[in-house]
């Protein structure tokens, strides 16, 4: 299965097994899950969501400060 991931203006194609989670894909990409939100078609999707077909997601960097 192919997942197209847009992050910081770059697009990467990630090959993974059907049923993989967003968390597993982030781990493959060496991106710490707490630093990004996963977005598909304008909707934030949880990191434990399983992907069952080719899909495009966007990663939005989360920033915090005080």
Backbone as ProteinMPNN parsed JSONL, in Angstrom:
{"seq_chain_A": "XXXXXXXXXXXXXXXXXXXXXXXXXXXXXXXXXXXXXXXXXXXXXXXXXXXXXXXXXXXXXXXXXX", "coords_chain_A": {"N_chain_A": [[0.842, -1.169, 0.0], [0.495, 2.256, -0.752], [1.285, 5.312, 0.787], [0.93, 8.681, 0.535], [2.699, 11.278, 1.834], [2.639, 14.516, 2.933], [4.816, 16.826, 4.252], [6.11, 19.601, 5.796], [6.284, 20.894, 3.299], [7.418, 19.019, 1.635], [6.882, 16.037, -0.275], [6.484, 12.668, 0.368], [6.55, 9.264, -0.562], [5.343, 6.52, 1.074], [5.765, 3.153, 1.587], [3.751, 0.654, 2.866], [2.166, -1.905, 4.91], [-1.214, -3.065, 4.446], [-3.6, -1.934, 6.793], [-1.829, -0.701, 8.441], [-1.008, 1.775, 10.912], [-1.302, 5.36, 11.41], [0.539, 6.12, 13.337], [2.488, 4.077, 13.086], [3.439, 4.655, 10.522], [4.522, 7.202, 10.923], [6.59, 6.484, 12.643], [8.15, 4.909, 10.897], [9.009, 6.966, 9.26], [10.62, 8.326, 10.936], [9.561, 10.404, 12.521], [8.519, 12.056, 15.344], [5.54, 11.219, 16.894], [4.135, 13.021, 18.613], [4.688, 15.504, 17.658], [3.287, 16.241, 15.415], [0.152, 16.678, 13.616], [-2.043, 14.551, 11.895], [-3.632, 14.944, 8.814], [-6.405, 14.444, 6.709], [-8.147, 15.137, 3.844], [-8.893, 17.624, 4.975], [-9.621, 16.956, 7.546], [-8.664, 16.161, 10.825], [-7.023, 13.222, 11.688], [-6.892, 10.504, 13.983], [-3.835, 9.17, 15.413], [-3.935, 6.447, 15.805], [-5.458, 5.45, 13.805], [-6.272, 3.054, 11.338], [-5.0, 2.38, 8.117], [-6.332, 1.37, 5.055], [-6.13, 1.459, 2.338], [-4.553, 2.992, -0.545], [-3.582, 6.288, 0.182], [-3.569, 9.867, 0.718], [-1.976, 11.938, 2.994], [-1.555, 14.813, 5.097], [0.906, 16.229, 7.133], [0.791, 18.265, 9.883], [2.723, 20.456, 11.615], [2.906, 20.672, 15.1], [3.066, 23.255, 17.4], [4.135, 24.544, 20.502], [4.241, 26.694, 23.265], [5.226, 29.038, 25.766]], "CA_chain_A": [[0.0, 0.0, 0.0], [1.251, 3.509, -0.835], [0.763, 6.474, 1.483], [1.597, 9.918, 0.143], [2.764, 12.101, 3.036], [3.158, 15.871, 2.754], [5.32, 17.343, 5.531], [7.025, 20.734, 5.609], [6.417, 21.202, 1.875], [7.949, 17.873, 0.895], [5.973, 14.905, -0.419], [7.171, 11.383, 0.369], [5.731, 8.071, -0.738], [5.716, 5.517, 2.06], [5.217, 1.823, 1.305], [3.442, -0.015, 4.125], [1.183, -2.975, 4.839], [-2.604, -2.712, 4.701], [-3.887, -1.989, 8.221], [-0.85, 0.078, 9.198], [-1.555, 2.973, 11.541], [-0.559, 6.612, 11.22], [1.671, 6.052, 14.264], [3.513, 3.221, 12.489], [4.015, 5.378, 9.386], [5.385, 8.244, 11.487], [7.782, 5.802, 13.149], [8.972, 4.589, 9.725], [9.569, 8.209, 8.737], [11.412, 8.905, 12.024], [8.903, 11.63, 12.974], [7.903, 11.793, 16.638], [4.095, 11.444, 16.747], [3.61, 14.15, 19.385], [5.058, 16.775, 17.028], [2.483, 16.496, 14.217], [-1.216, 16.219, 13.447], [-2.271, 13.956, 10.58], [-4.846, 15.519, 8.228], [-6.856, 13.859, 5.448], [-9.316, 15.872, 3.336], [-9.264, 18.692, 5.884], [-10.033, 16.418, 8.844], [-7.605, 15.561, 11.629], [-7.28, 11.806, 11.956], [-6.076, 10.014, 15.115], [-2.644, 8.4, 15.054], [-4.201, 5.008, 15.859], [-6.311, 5.092, 12.662], [-5.691, 2.087, 10.414], [-5.158, 2.711, 6.706], [-6.621, 0.138, 4.332], [-5.96, 1.659, 0.901], [-3.66, 4.1, -0.851], [-4.164, 7.522, 0.704], [-2.674, 11.021, 0.871], [-2.173, 12.66, 4.237], [-0.687, 15.95, 5.34], [1.329, 16.349, 8.513], [0.858, 19.656, 10.31], [3.589, 20.545, 12.797], [2.298, 21.256, 16.29], [4.03, 24.02, 18.181], [3.601, 25.024, 21.765], [5.193, 27.553, 23.964], [4.579, 29.731, 26.878]], "C_chain_A": [[0.891, 1.237, 0.0], [0.542, 4.617, -0.069], [1.601, 7.669, 1.056], [1.532, 10.869, 1.333], [3.396, 13.441, 2.692], [3.548, 16.402, 4.124], [6.349, 18.42, 5.255], [7.312, 21.017, 4.138], [6.966, 20.08, 1.023], [6.903, 16.767, 0.835], [6.807, 13.63, -0.502], [6.149, 10.285, 0.148], [6.245, 7.02, 0.244], [5.0, 4.215, 1.705], [4.982, 1.131, 2.646], [2.38, -1.083, 3.897], [-0.22, -2.431, 5.071], [-2.881, -2.894, 6.19], [-2.878, -1.253, 9.076], [-1.525, 1.32, 9.774], [-0.716, 4.203, 11.184], [0.688, 6.594, 12.1], [2.812, 5.221, 13.685], [4.2, 3.92, 11.314], [4.943, 6.481, 9.879], [6.677, 7.65, 12.014], [8.717, 5.432, 12.001], [9.687, 5.824, 9.181], [10.471, 8.923, 9.748], [10.9, 10.286, 12.425], [8.213, 11.307, 14.295], [6.421, 12.161, 16.572], [3.536, 12.658, 17.5], [3.894, 15.502, 18.734], [4.192, 17.152, 15.835], [1.033, 16.044, 14.389], [-1.319, 15.649, 12.042], [-3.619, 14.449, 10.067], [-5.132, 14.836, 6.897], [-8.141, 14.561, 5.039], [-9.817, 16.914, 4.329], [-9.696, 18.244, 7.267], [-8.84, 15.809, 9.557], [-7.981, 14.11, 11.917], [-6.353, 11.322, 13.073], [-4.911, 9.151, 14.635], [-2.869, 6.896, 15.12], [-5.144, 4.546, 14.743], [-5.58, 4.125, 11.748], [-5.994, 2.515, 8.981], [-5.31, 1.419, 5.92], [-6.55, 0.286, 2.816], [-4.983, 2.809, 0.703], [-4.336, 5.404, -0.44], [-3.102, 8.618, 0.725], [-3.007, 11.703, 2.185], [-1.202, 13.814, 4.297], [-0.344, 15.962, 6.815], [1.503, 17.822, 8.839], [1.661, 19.687, 11.614], [2.864, 21.279, 13.922], [3.383, 22.019, 17.032], [3.357, 24.491, 19.462], [4.66, 25.881, 22.418], [4.476, 28.285, 25.084], [5.368, 30.917, 27.303]], "O_chain_A": [[1.922, 1.265, 0.672], [-0.655, 4.838, -0.251], [2.824, 7.669, 1.197], [0.446, 11.228, 1.79], [4.532, 13.505, 2.223], [2.731, 16.431, 5.045], [7.34, 18.183, 4.564], [8.442, 21.341, 3.771], [6.974, 20.187, -0.203], [6.131, 16.58, 1.776], [7.714, 13.519, -1.327], [5.015, 10.375, 0.619], [7.427, 6.678, 0.245], [3.78, 4.189, 1.545], [5.895, 1.03, 3.466], [1.773, -1.156, 2.828], [-0.402, -1.457, 5.8], [-2.455, -3.882, 6.788], [-3.032, -1.178, 10.295], [-2.481, 1.847, 9.205], [0.42, 4.093, 10.722], [1.765, 7.003, 11.666], [3.975, 5.613, 13.78], [5.41, 3.788, 11.135], [6.024, 6.678, 9.325], [7.744, 8.242, 11.853], [9.93, 5.614, 12.104], [10.819, 5.743, 8.704], [11.019, 9.986, 9.459], [11.679, 11.215, 12.642], [7.405, 10.38, 14.358], [6.081, 13.294, 16.23], [2.557, 13.257, 17.055], [3.401, 16.53, 19.199], [4.329, 18.248, 15.292], [0.728, 15.158, 15.187], [-0.747, 16.2, 11.102], [-4.624, 14.388, 10.775], [-4.241, 14.665, 6.065], [-9.113, 14.579, 5.795], [-11.025, 17.073, 4.507], [-10.098, 19.073, 8.084], [-8.088, 15.031, 8.968], [-9.101, 13.811, 12.331], [-5.176, 11.682, 13.11], [-4.988, 8.492, 13.598], [-2.085, 6.135, 14.553], [-5.579, 3.394, 14.731], [-4.414, 4.337, 11.415], [-7.102, 2.955, 8.672], [-4.526, 0.485, 6.087], [-6.871, -0.652, 2.085], [-4.628, 3.51, 1.651], [-5.527, 5.596, -0.687], [-1.903, 8.342, 0.747], [-4.167, 12.009, 2.463], [-0.161, 13.806, 3.64], [-1.211, 15.73, 7.657], [2.252, 18.537, 8.174], [1.31, 19.021, 12.589], [2.291, 22.351, 13.725], [4.475, 21.502, 17.266], [2.164, 24.793, 19.485], [5.848, 25.767, 22.116], [3.271, 28.14, 25.29], [4.971, 31.622, 28.231]]}, "name": "protein", "num_of_chains": 1, "seq": "XXXXXXXXXXXXXXXXXXXXXXXXXXXXXXXXXXXXXXXXXXXXXXXXXXXXXXXXXXXXXXXXXX"}
